[in-house]
């Protein structure tokens, strides 16, 4: 699919060993070609964009200096990995990225031996790299380990926990902080570059060793001189660099350096490769480097769909949503509520735009707290706010809230604190794939004592649930989870209070009851119409609540129906259907046959959301087919039961 005219090197770089055969003088051209190719492909197929453009030189230098895959590169925040994929045999496959059957948008161990550690969530690389280095030493192996962390991942507490342990263990590993101004701001460039090169140069290292060897032979005076020299070196670094923190954690710190000077990076990495112990190299890069629209709009061009390569704008032919995004409805509703109540605040973990809190941020900047990629802190911070009577709303993607499970339990639920959790991207999320699906929330939230768990069928119900979460159920934590993408286009009206734990019957029937929650509710309604054409009259219930259940309605359904199907876009194990089955079992409702329908015990691979819902049979046709299959199985079972008893008689 690529026109290779104008490319001198890239068509022949099928693996890093091909790159290492080139003279160092060719690397600038290689970087230019990788960046050009990345722009050409991703503007046509979509994907994460800005972060990859910023690490082209770093990826080239790393694969040029280190003997990958024998030496291990551990990439953090996997969307930095596109240049790495291009250089490691997946150049042509980049056209398939994030598409069904294509390569992942993140790092994935099953995809390539060069993908040492899977990365979709941030701040994991240093912990993983230390584990790899420890295993290497215990097994008597000899290879280098490099963790590349950046694009905001250094705001995550896990990174600092890992660095603290690195300083304690003193293993031989290198951490590269890719600072694209989304984490730690750069300091004075010219002086920093000068001293970094001085400290890391062979002459500088030789002088340092000579001074230490000389003072070793000088007894007590030598000890004092070494302490003085160490203070001078540390003082210089502390004044002109942000390295004091990293040195305090036990790292030898070098930087900041220009991350777009591939020649400088190669020379520095060659030197650092010869050194032992925990080392941190701080490189300054520009997110979106080499593509003007991405350089000027780092936030919106972090990830893209198909865009015009010249302007960076979405293509005119791209489908425009006919209804507002759920995140937009949430953001606007937060503004509406905050205008009435000064106690309400919004909390996000580095995703104000993705969650819709940017809308509130524009109206009430002092009432939105972006804590960085630190979900655990966000939850406990919210708990602290709640103790003083504030009404905190934690707007966090479902998949990312998994990282704060203990804080939800220990800091919020155990203390009966009123914190509202707004979980965007619930269910399957499309091309981001397994690391980003919100499939586990119904199960992991439902088991927490005192937690209320809701899911709206449309935008208006989202508004009602947010209002109810703030003012209706105030004795503990409340969670509402809603899907990615556009709503269904219902007209919006003033918010109203939903009775706690009450479902609604949307369609009456006689043959089977379909109990659905969240996005699948409207698909279940469509499925009932399909079934009607085949003579099956299905009752459809919008459950609304996974906890508490509408037990009064469940009792009525168990009296009226022999067959019940539960439908959810979350894991079946422990989810909404499990809750229904648990209740019916406790009530000894043995006359009811229940089938649970949702996401089975798998990780769903990346594809479009439509493809995923179709494969999971969570669209209208799929739900209808599951009902038919269920009823046929039960009919066959009854026939065999009757036949068995006739033979027995």
C-alpha positions, 0 to 999 in steps of 0.5 A: 500500500506504500509508494516507496519512491523517495525512501532510501533506507526504510524499505530495507529495514526489516529488523533492527539488525538491518538498522545496525548495519548502516553508518551512523551518518545515515541515521538522520535520514532514517529518522526522517523516513520513519516520521514521514511513513508514520504520518503517511499511514496514520493520517489514513488509518487513524491511531495514536499519533503525537507521542510516536512522532516525538520518539522517532529519534529515540527509537532509532537510537535505542535499536541502533545501540542495543542488541535487541531483542537480546537486550530488552526495551520496555516501552511505557504508555504503549502508544509511544511504540509506533516507531518501534513497531516500524523498526521491528518487522511490522512496517507493512502491518502498520496499515492494519493497526487497531483494525480487526485482525491487525496489529495492536495499537499498544505493545503486545508480547504475543505480537513480537519478541521485541515487545518485551512487556505489554503496555496499555496503561501507564507507569508500568515500565520501570517496575517491569524492567526491574523485574526483568533485570532481577531475573537476569541476575538471578539466572546468570544471564547477561543483557541490558534492560532499558525502560522508556517512560514518558507522555505523562506516565511519570505522574503515576505513583507506580513509577516512583515506587519502582524507582525507589526499589531500583535505588534499593536493589541497585540493579544494572538498568537504564531508565529513559524519561521521555519528557514531552512536557506532559510530565516534568518540565525541562530546565535550562537546555544549553547548560544541561546539555553541556554538563550532561555530556561532560559527566557522561564523556569518557574523559569526565568518567575517567577524571571522576574515577581518577579522583576517587582512586586518588582520594582513596589513598588519603585516609581521613583527608581523602574521605572528606575530599570525596564527600566535598567532590560529591557535594560539588557534583551533586550541587551542580546537577541540582542547580541546573537540572531536575536530577536531584530527585532521581539522584536521591532515589539512587539513580545516576542522572544524566540530562536533560538532553535534546531527544531529537538529536539522534547523533547525540542520543547514540553517543550518550547511549553507547556511554551509558551502556558501559556503565553499571547500576540504575541510570536515568537519562532525561530526554526532551522531546516534542509531542507531534514532532515533524507534523505541524498540526500535531505540534500545535495541538498536542491534545487533540492530535494525541490520537486521531481518526482519518484526517487530511494530511495537510491540515490535520482536520478530520476528513469531510467524508468522516461520519459525524455523530447525530447525537452528542457524545456521552462524555459531552452530556456528562460534562454539560450536566456537571456544569448545570449541577455546579451552577446550582451547588458550590459543593460539587467538584470534578476529579480526573486522572489526566483525562479532562477532554476524554471524560468531558470535564474539560467543559466544566473546567472552562466554566469553573476551572477552580472546581476541576482537579486533574491529578495526573495519571494517579487514579489511586490518589484521585479516589483517596483525594475524593474521599478526603473532600467527602469528609468535609461535606464536598460532593466529589465526582471522580470521572475516570475511564472504567479500565483505569479505575481498576487501578484504584480498587483498594482505595474505593474499598478501604478509603471510600466504602469502608468509611461510608463516604459519599463519592460519585464515580462516573465511569466513561468507556464502559463495555467494549471500546473498539480499536484500543482493545483489551487494555482499554475495555471497561468490561469488569466494572459491574463485577468489581464494583458490585462486590463492594459493600454499600456501593450503588451501581447503575448504568443508563440506557440513554443520555437522559438517563445518564443525567438522571443517574448523575443527579440521583447519585449526588442527591438521592443516595448519600449514604456511601459511594455511587457508581454510574457507568456509560459507554464510549461514543454517541448517545442515542439522540433522545431529547433532554429534559430537566433531571429527576430523581430515580428511585433507588434500585428500581427497574422499568418495564419497556415492553410487555410480553409473555414468553420470555423476559429479557433483563438488560442493563446499560447500552444493550437495553435498546438493542434488546428492544430491537431484538424483541421486535425481531422475535415478535416476527417469529411469534415470540413475545418478549418482555424487555426490562431496563434494569438500571441498577446492578446493585441494588436489584429490583427484587420486587420486580424479579419476584413478579417475573419469576412468577410470570415467566419460565425463561429469563435472559439477562443481557450486559456488556460486561463480563458474565462472571460476577456481573449483573446476570450473576446478581440476578441468578444469586437472588433467584437462587437464594429465593429458591426460584427453581421454576425459572430457567435463566441464561446469562448473556454478556462477555464470556471469560475472554479478553476481547481483541481490538476491532470497531465497536460494531464488529465487537458487539456483533461478534459478542452477539450483543447487537439486536440480531445477536440477542434475538439469536441467543433467545431462539437458541435458549428456547430451543435448548429448553424445548429439547430438554423438556422433550427428552425429560418427558420421553425419559419418564414415559420409558421409566413408566 
